Amino acid sequence: MPDTQDEPTGPADAGRQDRAARVAAMQRADRARARRRKVALIAVPVVLVAGAGAGVAAVIAAQPDPPSLEAVRTFQYTAGAHTEEPVQYAENPPVGGEHNPVWQNCGVYDAAVPNENAVHSMEHGAVWITYRPDLPAEQVQRLREAVEGDDYTLLSPYPDLPAPIVLSAWNHQLTVQDASDRRVGAFLEEYVQGAQTPEPGALCSNGTGTPTG
């Protein structure tokens, strides 16, 4: 007899597989949030407290203030405008506007990706992190760790950026000088599939591009 162990044999088995898939998706989301919290907690301030009469200093980790996102610039682009022609965007990199009908598959890229496809990914709720090609390798690795495992992030080099690192979501953009900036994690937490998303839940896979990670 053929082995049907992996095949659903009825509604109960199909239901169990569906539940398992949902649990796996939630676990992936939890891991992604944990990675973002790790980035956001970089450089925790330390307080030294002298021990009374003992000449010993106790080290206490103080809770850091949440990183401010006041420097995020906002824009007013309307979603849904598709074109197969090249687009001249006002922002560098773009944060919205006309875009290719096919979105860029989310993930990590070692080379630049087309603006028009990446903008479509942002319409689906992705955050696009771009960095100058000469960004030190250890900073690129830190960015990779911040986005690894998240189904709605893009990471790619980008020539002629106005800052070493630029984080973009639909109608929102932040520039930072260093990958250790705690606002990187805060931006991801706020804008990955955030309230600004024109098409929440739309895929960031089955589009175009082959990410390396």
Residue pairs with C-beta under 8 A, 6 or more apart in sequence:
8 14
8 17
28 149
28 151
31 149
32 149
32 150
32 151
32 192
33 189
35 145
35 146
35 147
35 148
35 149
35 150
36 146
36 150
36 185
36 188
36 189
37 185
37 189
38 145
38 185
39 142
39 145
39 146
39 182
39 184
39 185
39 188
40 67
40 182
40 184
40 185
40 186
40 189
41 64
41 182
41 185
42 180
42 182
42 185
43 64
43 180
43 182
44 61
44 62
44 63
44 64
45 61
45 62
45 64
46 59
46 60
46 61
46 62
47 59
47 60
47 61
47 62
48 57
48 58
48 59
48 60
49 57
49 58
49 60
50 56
50 57
50 58
51 57
51 58
64 182
66 186
67 181
67 182
67 183
67 185
67 186
68 183
69 174
69 183
69 186
69 187
69 190
71 174
71 175
71 183
72 172
72 173
72 174
72 187
73 172
73 173
73 174
74 171
74 172
75 91
75 95
75 96
75 171
75 172
75 173
76 171
77 95
77 96
77 97
77 170
77 171
78 96
79 96
79 123
79 170
79 198
79 199
80 123
80 198
81 97
81 98
81 99
82 98
82 99
82 100
82 101
82 120
83 98
83 99
83 100
83 116
84 100
84 101
86 116
87 94
87 97
87 98
87 99
87 115
87 116
87 119
89 97
89 115
89 119
90 97
91 173
92 160
92 161
92 162
93 115
93 118
93 128
93 130
93 158
93 161
93 166
93 168
94 115
94 118
94 119
94 168
95 119
95 122
95 168
95 169
95 170
95 171
95 172
95 173
96 119
96 122
96 123
96 170
96 171
97 119
98 116
98 119
99 115
99 116
99 117
99 119
99 120
99 123
100 114
100 116
100 117
100 119
100 120
101 120
102 117
102 120
102 207
102 208
103 117
103 120
103 121
103 123
103 124
103 202
103 203
103 204
103 207
103 208
104 113
104 114
104 117
104 118
104 120
104 121
104 154
104 207
104 208
104 209
105 121
105 204
105 205
105 206
105 207
105 208
105 209
105 210
105 211
106 121
106 126
106 150
106 151
106 152
106 153
106 154
106 204
106 205
106 211
107 153
107 154
107 155
107 209
107 211
107 212
107 213
108 144
108 147
108 148
108 155
108 156
108 211
108 212
108 213
109 154
109 155
109 156
109 157
109 209
109 211
109 212
110 156
110 157
110 212
111 156
111 157
112 156
112 157
112 158
112 159
113 154
113 156
113 209
117 207
117 208
117 209
118 126
118 128
118 154
118 156
120 207
121 128
121 154
121 204
121 207
122 128
122 168
122 169
122 170
123 170
123 197
123 198
123 199
123 202
124 152
124 197
124 199
124 202
124 203
124 204
125 152
125 170
125 192
125 193
125 194
125 197
125 199
125 200
125 201
125 202
125 204
126 152
126 153
126 154
126 169
126 192
126 204
127 147
127 152
127 153
127 154
127 167
127 168
127 169
127 187
127 188
127 191
127 192
128 153
128 154
128 155
128 156
128 167
128 168
128 169
129 143
129 146
129 147
129 153
129 154
129 155
129 156
129 165
129 166
129 167
129 168
129 184
130 155
130 156
130 157
130 158
130 161
130 165
130 166
130 168
131 139
131 140
131 143
131 155
131 156
131 157
131 158
131 161
131 164
131 165
131 166
131 179
132 157
132 158
132 159
132 161
132 164
132 165
133 157
133 158
133 159
135 157
135 164
135 165
135 179
139 164
139 165
139 178
139 179
139 180
140 179
142 179
142 180
143 155
143 165
143 179
143 184
144 155
144 213
146 179
146 184
146 185
146 188
147 153
147 155
147 188
148 213
150 188
150 192
151 204
151 205
152 192
152 193
152 204
153 188
153 192
158 166
162 175
163 175
163 176
163 177
164 176
164 177
164 178
165 175
165 176
165 177
165 178
165 179
165 181
165 184
166 173
166 174
166 175
166 176
167 173
167 174
167 175
167 176
167 184
167 187
167 188
167 191
169 187
169 191
169 192
169 194
169 196
170 196
170 197
170 198
171 196
172 191
172 196
174 183
174 187
176 183
176 184
193 200
193 201
